[in-house]
Structures are given as structure tokens and as C-alpha cells.
Amino acid sequence: MTQLETQEFLPEFPANAQEIYDIVLVTGDAYVDHPSFGAALIGRHLESLGYRVGIIAQPDWKSADDFRRFGKPRLFFGVTAGNVDSMVANYTPDRRKREADSYSPGGKGGLRPDLATVVYGARCREAYPDAVVVLGGVEASLRRLAHYDYVQQKVRGSVLADAKADLLVYGMGERQAAAIAGGLAGGLTVDELKNIPGTAYLAEAPPVGEQVVMLPSAEEAAADTEKFHEAHSLTMKALLEAEPPILVQPHNTRFVVVNPPAAPLEPGELDALYRLPFARAASARHDEVGGVPALAPVRYSVVTHRGCYGGCSFCALTAHQGKAVVSRPLEGVVEEIKALSKRPDFDGTIRDIGGPTANMYGTWCRKAGPGKTGCSRPSCLYPEVCAHLETSGAEFLKLLRLVRHIQGVKHAYVASGVRHDLLIQPPQRRLFRELVTYHVGGQMKVAPEHVSTRALGLMNKPANHTYRDFVRLFKTIKAEVERDVHVVPYLMAGHPGTTLDDAIDLARFVKKLGHYVEQVQTFTPTPMTASTCMYVTKRDPMSGERVYVPTGTESANQRALAQFMDHRNRARLVNFLKSAGRQKVVDELYGPPPAGKNAPRGKGPSKVAFKGGARKKRPQ
């Protein structure tokens, strides 16, 4: 057994053990030893640095007993809600409790608490009052300042102010975790570690200096939408600056202090991280309930890069991973796939080669250099592709050609989604052709999101004619290479700025497609996104102009319109559209009323609809 251990393998670890483990990680996910799972990634990283790491997966949070399973850690507890924000994991966009959780054994829901970061942090402190507690993961990262919680429908303060924790790590966390562990191991106190980039802490008094930006207080942001808007704008501006400042936000009598972001890993460091000895498996004891569903789509997938410069308004990736794209060296990715191909359980198919946006691999800013950003534009692709962006796709094309010739690899798919506005650029046409020819497993996922020019502008997404150009080129390539492949559009309903007329136009678009569209997402206002700022303030955070915001039933009706072919939506939509004086739209979508009494029920979902498993990664 390696130094990385979990309670799943040591269920009877002595309750009185003290300081046997250097670090104990607590996660809201089932433990899966795979680099796509944050607890495993940080755990393996710390293990590679020589620390003894224990991982407590999905503990019983109703008491502190489970948190004592490995004893008091010599250095610190590391707490994460898991790969997904716990409120997103536990609730649907209309705030209904989810019954399933793909990151839990058997897909069972209810195994992580709401606001798990806060709950777990408090239990760690209860178990060992003098232990160091560090919050991390995507939930802590995006809730590091005052933020809007869509389930509670209110602005909450930083989770650091609510949890009984010493430090908060934001971003991907490898540099911060290593610095904290190294500092504590070297005899430093927590107070002496409060200048680590990519961390936040609570202070009795704010720091002073030219590089300090004071945000409106959490109380002001909760009471006044103008103050919420100001706090969001200052935070996003800081993240895009070449030398980000320290952010300070008052919380009652204390201050949340957010240090500048940590530098992203260098390509070689990123490569070494993903080549650590992951088992790519969950505990065998989960097999009897069907395993952990989230593992299946990624078990034989390979991450090629981090970061995204797309700047979609509804996406928090810039606030978490960063805007700069850091790509692994070609040789490292190839060697990882070669190692996978030799595993006895490998079936010959690499399910996905990519990252947040697959065709950003190997692209970079000519002004700043690879792995860096050269300006403060929120998006390098909207309103047009930046002239300083190297977007040839040559490195990704080279990688895919190398992978195709690896012995034992029958198929290598790119399933993580692509930017269609990049693929239609002349430099990426060759890449586009080879993706369709060799690397699309029947369906190519892209995200036009909508057809409304106004809504797309607020989303920082390209106009709909870009998607039409993409489809035309796709069909041409498809015919030339004689492959039976299809485009799967991902759509979004209820985004700020979309009106009923926009939703009807989207339904017309779907009708022209001629088939049911499964992949329709209802906009969810998650922390630290520009779209959430619009939702709360009803203003465009860039221009300050007023924005119409559909909510509640209206948002649900917009989604139903995008999926009007589902017979379960028909009666609802007919009644809604008639009450809105839109009988012509009813006739347009469903045909004129029949002469007889019995109206047709309409078509149901297509048989190709996604059934079960993990939540699909959304193309950017």
C-alpha cells in the first residue's frame, strides 16, 4: 500500500492514533484514485513530496467521529466539498433536491451536506480544536468572497467567515498545498503563512499598501445590488491584471484578505502531476452498487491542458483555473496514453483527449508567450478572435496524429467539447477535418447556446451565424470523408437577457434541426460569474445597461420551449403560449388544432438521449 490511504481501505484505523498522518484530506466525493478527482490529485501530489496522506471520503457529518478516523494530522486538515459545488451537486436549477449524485457510490444522492466546505471545516475543528484547517476545492475557491447562493436566494459571505478554518486555497491548489505543508513542516505558524499566493485568510485588521483593493463589505453587497456589482467588477478586474492586487472584503468586524493568484504550473510541472501513479479506479467495495458513475466517462481520458480564454459570462473557469492556457508537453501526453494502452483492462478506446476546451491545446498569446496572458480582455474570442492569439491548432493536430499510431489504441476521441468559432478559422481547418475523420465518436459536441444576438452578446458567445458557418463546413467535411457523424448542440435557456421572443426563436431553431435536443441547460446563477452578477443586479456588468432577467416559471418555460418536442412539455406550453397571446406560435410548433377531439401527443425524447452516468462536461 502506498502512503496515500483512505478510510475505505482502513475502516478500523485506531481512533486514538495521533499525528501518524501528516495531512488528512476530507472530500464530499467518493474516493476515486484518478487525476480528474481533486482529492486524489492533491493527495498524490503531496504524497510525491514525501508526506503521508490520509483521505476521508464522504464522512458522516452529523458528528465529529468520522473526522477522527485517522487521528489528528501532524500538519493540517485539507477540506473540499468535492469536484462539484455541493449546492449544485445537491439541487437542480429550480432548487429541487437531486435524487442522484454521480460522484457517490451507485450514484446515490444525499451523501454530502449542503455547503459541505463549511460543515466539514467545522467538524474538523470540533474533532481537534488545535488542528490547522485549510479549505480548498472549487466550492471554497468560488465562494472565497461574498457571493450569491441560488438555493438560498441570497448573498452569503465568504465560506472562510462561516467555517472554522485557518486558510482558504483558491485555484487549482498544488502550489498552495505544497507551500502550506512545507511551511508547517518547517516549523512556521499559520500566521507566518498568510502571504502565500492563491490563499485567503481572516484578519482582525486589513493590510495596507498600494497593492490593496478594498471591496464593498459582505453586508453592503447583500443589501445593495449596486455594491454587489461593484464588488464583482473590482474582483474580475483584479484577476485580469498583470500584477493582481490583494483584495480585502469586510465581514462584520473582520476582514477576508485574498492574496493574488498563485502562478500556474509550468508545462513540465503539469505533466509530472498527471503522470503520478493513479490507479484510475474506485474502491472495489463500491462495485456491488455499480461503482462511482463519474469515473466511467473519464477513466481512460487524458487531460492535455488547463485554463481557458473563452471568457463565457456564465463560466467561472477564469476565476478558478485562470485565463492562460498551460499545455502539457506532447511527449508527456503520449507516454501517458502508451501506459494506459498497456493496462490489462484497457479496451482500446481513449474516451477523451482534451481539457476545458480541447482545441485550445498548444495555443497561446503572442504578446505574452505560452502559459501567460497579454492583456486584460475578459475573452480572447469575443467579440472577435484576438489577432495576437496563436490559434493554428498545429500542436493539437500533431498530438492526435501521434496518438493514432500508438499500439493498442483503436480509437482516440475528443469528447470534452471544442470551440466552433476557432475550428472555422482558416488556421484550424486541417484540425477540423481530422477531428471529423478520426476523433469524433458519432457526435461532435459544440455549444452555440442560443440564437438571440442580444443573449449571445451577454454570454460573450459568438453570433449565431458563426454556428451556421460551422455546421455548413462540418457537413462538407462529413460528406467528403464519408462518415456518419452528427453535431450535438448544447443550448442554454433562461440566461439573463433572454426574453420570450428569444425563447421562441430558439424553439424555431430546434424545429429546423428536426429532432429532439436533449442537451438544454437551464441557467444556474453560480458564484463568481458575470452572468450571476447580471442575475442579481439586472445590469450588464460591462456596460451597466439594464438587463431583463427571466426567473422561476418563466425560465422553466424557456427551457420547455427549447424541448417542445418532448410530449411532457406540450400541454404546459400550449396553455402558456395561449395565455401569452401566442396562438400562432402554438400552430407553428405543433401544427393547427385538429378537427377532432383527440390532439396528437407529440414526439417524445429521442432514443439517443443521455441515460444516466456522470454529468457531461459542457463544451465552452
DAVEN-V601479 format. One record per run of one state. SS is the DSSP state (a for helix, b for strand, c for the rest). FROM is the first residue (numbers start at 1). TO is the last residue. Records with the same first field share a line. If there is no record, write none. Layout:
SS: FROM-TO + FROM-TO
This chain:
c: 1-3 + 7-17 + 19-22 + 28-31 + 34-37 + 49-52 + 58-64 + 69-71 + 73-75 + 81-85 + 92-96 + 98-99 + 101-104 + 106-107 + 109-115 + 128-132 + 143-146 + 150-153 + 157-158 + 163-166 + 170-173 + 186-189 + 194-198 + 204-211 + 216-217 + 224-224 + 241-245 + 252-253 + 259-266 + 275-280 + 283-283 + 290-291 + 297-300 + 304-304 + 307-316 + 321-325 + 328-329 + 342-348 + 351-351 + 355-357 + 361-363 + 366-368 + 370-388 + 391-393 + 405-410 + 413-419 + 424-425 + 439-442 + 450-452 + 460-463 + 482-485 + 494-499 + 514-519 + 523-529 + 538-538 + 540-545 + 547-551 + 563-566 + 580-582 + 591-620
b: 4-6 + 18-18 + 23-27 + 32-33 + 53-57 + 72-72 + 76-80 + 91-91 + 97-97 + 100-100 + 105-105 + 108-108 + 133-136 + 147-149 + 154-156 + 167-169 + 199-203 + 212-215 + 246-251 + 254-258 + 281-282 + 292-292 + 301-303 + 305-306 + 326-327 + 349-350 + 352-354 + 364-365 + 369-369 + 389-390 + 411-412 + 443-449 + 486-493 + 520-522 + 539-539 + 546-546
a: 38-48 + 65-68 + 86-90 + 116-127 + 137-142 + 159-162 + 174-185 + 190-193 + 218-223 + 225-240 + 267-274 + 284-289 + 293-296 + 317-320 + 330-341 + 358-360 + 394-404 + 420-423 + 426-438 + 453-459 + 464-481 + 500-513 + 530-537 + 552-562 + 567-579 + 583-590
